[in-house]
Amino acid sequence: MADLSMTWTVATWPDDPDTENADARQGLHWKTRGLVALAGTRPFAWVDDEISERDRARVTEHHGKSLLFKVNPRHGLTDAGYLELDAWLRAN
């Protein structure tokens, strides 16, 4: 069986309106920059209902292994979503 032990980190969000406004003008979610910085060199999964293609591009450009999983806000994380996350976690 795979070792699924991991360190959980709670994100804290800086209050930086100038950066948030600049990111918004670029089409980035306000969380993107902070999540990439928090992840550092570690693989990370981001589950959200507001992930855009710009967010994906930014994460790809500035980070290695990551999973950006967009959920439908009407349905939340489904069984299929849990299975995809589980598979990614086991592989990373």
N, C-alpha and C positions, 0 to 999 in steps of 0.2 A: 504494500500500500504506500502511496506517495506521502511524504512528510508535508503536511499542509500548515505547519506552524508558521506563524508570521507575526510581524510587529504591526500593530494597529496604531495609526497616527491620526489624531484629531486635527483637522484643519482650523486654523484661526485666520481670519481675514483682516488684512491691514485696511485701515481707513484712509485711502489715498484717492480722493476724488479726481485729481488731475490724471493719474494713471488710468483709473476706471473710465473716465471720459475719453481719453486717447484710445483705449482699447475698444470702446463702444463705436468710435468713429471708424475703426478698422473692421468692425463686425465681429469682434471677439466677445465672448461671454466674460463677465467680470470675474469669474472664478479661474479662467484658463491660466493666466500668468502665475497665480498663486499656487495652483495645483502642480504645475510643472516645477516650480521652485521647491515646493514641499517634497516632491518625489525625489528630487536630486537625481541620483543614478539608479535608483531602484525602480523595478517595474511597478506600474500602478494601473488600477482600473477606475474609471470615472463613469458613474451611472447617473444619468440626468435626463430630463425631458427637454432641455434647451441647448443641446450640443449642435453646433453648426459645422459646415464644411470649413469655415475659416478656423474654428477651434481645432478641428482635425489637422489642418495644415500646420498650424502653429505648434501643436504637440509633436507632430512628425518631424518638424524642422528643429525643435529644441529638446527633444527627448527620444530615448531609444524605445524600449518595450513599454507599450501601453495599450489599453483597451478603452476606447471611448464608446460606451454603450448607451444609445439613446432609447429611452422608454417612452411609450405613449402615455401621456398624463391621464388619459381616461381609463387605462387598463393597469397601469403600474408595471411592476416587474412580474412577468408571467412565468409559468413553468419552463417554457422554452428559453426565456431569458436567464433563469437560474442555471439551466443546463449549460448554456453558452459561457456564463461566468465561471461555472465550475470547471469546465474544460480548459478555459484560459488560465485559471489559477493553477490547475494541476500541471499545465505545460510551462508555466513561468515560475 
